[in-house]
Amino acid sequence: MNLPRSSFTYLGIEEGRQTFLVLAWSFQSTGLDRHMVTIRALAELVGSKDVPDYRIAADPSRNYAFILCPNEVKTEELRGRYVKVGEEKMFFDVVCYAGYLCFSEDVNQQALVKKMN
């Protein structure tokens, strides 16, 4: 699965094999905030008190959100699940490998940042 560079940075992961990463996705977008829809779906599955243990990086351009789980057990608990938030169904799949999106396809491109002394 290819992720935007901003998702790698936010989740604190590197390109390659993954054991704690889950993809939350939907066939349609209802125009809702992808991050909040994912949080509500995750809260339904793990309980609202445990949501802070997970990191979420939303990719609204593709109706995706990537979830970094606290451990492998929690990752497997999300595998193959789905939740309905309003009229939108959110599906959860485990991501085994994460790669970078091609720079030309990465809609979350940021301006080049250089460290200045």
C-alpha positions as CSV (number, residue, x, y, z in Angstrom):
1,M,0.0,0.0,0.0
2,N,1.4,3.4,-0.9
3,L,1.0,6.3,1.5
4,P,1.5,10.0,1.2
5,R,4.8,11.2,2.7
6,S,2.9,13.2,5.4
7,S,1.4,10.0,6.7
8,F,4.8,8.4,7.2
9,T,6.0,11.5,9.1
10,Y,2.9,11.7,11.3
11,L,2.7,8.0,12.1
12,G,6.4,7.7,12.7
13,I,6.9,4.7,10.4
14,E,9.4,3.9,7.6
15,E,8.9,2.3,4.2
16,G,8.7,-1.5,4.4
17,R,7.0,-4.3,6.2
18,Q,4.4,-3.2,8.8
19,T,2.9,-5.1,11.7
20,F,0.8,-2.4,13.5
21,L,-0.7,-0.5,10.5
22,V,-4.4,-0.6,9.5
23,L,-6.1,1.0,6.5
24,A,-9.6,2.4,7.2
25,W,-11.4,3.1,3.9
26,S,-14.7,3.8,2.4
27,F,-16.3,3.4,-1.1
28,Q,-17.8,6.9,-0.9
29,S,-17.2,10.1,0.8
30,T,-20.1,11.9,2.4
31,G,-18.2,15.1,2.6
32,L,-17.5,14.6,6.3
33,D,-14.2,15.2,8.0
34,R,-12.2,11.9,7.2
35,H,-10.2,12.2,10.4
36,M,-13.3,12.5,12.6
37,V,-15.2,9.8,10.8
38,T,-12.3,7.4,11.4
39,I,-12.1,8.4,15.1
40,R,-15.9,7.7,15.5
41,A,-15.6,4.3,13.7
42,L,-12.5,3.3,15.7
43,A,-14.2,4.3,19.0
44,E,-17.1,2.0,18.1
45,L,-14.6,-0.9,17.8
46,V,-12.1,-0.3,20.6
47,G,-14.0,2.0,22.9
48,S,-13.6,5.7,23.3
49,K,-11.2,5.5,26.2
50,D,-8.7,3.5,24.1
51,V,-8.8,5.8,21.0
52,P,-5.8,7.9,22.3
53,D,-3.6,4.8,22.1
54,Y,-3.9,4.9,18.2
55,R,-2.4,7.3,15.7
56,I,-4.6,8.3,12.7
57,A,-3.4,9.9,9.5
58,A,-6.3,10.8,7.2
59,D,-5.9,10.9,3.4
60,P,-9.2,12.5,2.3
61,S,-8.2,12.6,-1.4
62,R,-8.6,8.8,-1.4
63,N,-11.2,8.3,1.3
64,Y,-8.5,6.6,3.4
65,A,-7.2,6.9,6.9
66,F,-4.2,5.0,8.2
67,I,-4.2,3.8,11.8
68,L,-1.1,2.9,13.7
69,C,-2.2,0.5,16.4
70,P,-0.4,0.1,19.8
71,N,0.4,-3.6,19.3
72,E,-0.1,-6.6,17.0
73,V,-3.0,-7.9,19.0
74,K,-5.0,-4.6,18.6
75,T,-4.1,-4.6,14.8
76,E,-5.5,-8.1,14.3
77,E,-8.7,-7.2,16.2
78,L,-9.4,-4.6,13.5
79,R,-8.7,-6.9,10.6
80,G,-11.8,-7.4,8.4
81,R,-14.1,-5.3,10.5
82,Y,-16.5,-2.5,9.3
83,V,-18.5,0.2,11.0
84,K,-21.3,2.3,9.7
85,V,-20.9,6.0,10.5
86,G,-24.1,7.8,9.4
87,E,-24.6,6.4,5.9
88,E,-20.9,5.7,5.3
89,K,-19.4,2.3,5.8
90,M,-15.8,2.3,7.0
91,F,-13.8,-0.9,6.3
92,F,-10.6,-2.0,8.2
93,D,-7.8,-3.9,6.6
94,V,-4.3,-4.7,7.9
95,V,-1.5,-3.2,5.8
96,C,1.5,-5.6,5.5
97,Y,3.8,-3.3,3.5
98,A,3.9,0.5,3.2
99,G,5.6,2.4,0.3
100,Y,5.8,6.0,-0.7
101,L,3.3,7.4,-3.2
102,C,5.0,8.7,-6.4
103,F,5.7,12.3,-5.8
104,S,3.5,13.3,-8.7
105,E,0.5,11.5,-7.2
106,D,1.0,12.8,-3.6
107,V,-1.6,15.5,-3.3
108,N,-0.4,16.4,0.1
109,Q,2.9,17.8,-1.3
110,Q,4.5,20.4,0.9
111,A,6.9,23.1,0.1
112,L,10.6,22.1,0.3
113,V,11.8,22.7,3.8
114,K,15.6,23.4,4.5
115,K,17.2,23.7,7.8
116,M,19.1,26.9,8.1
117,N,21.8,27.4,10.7
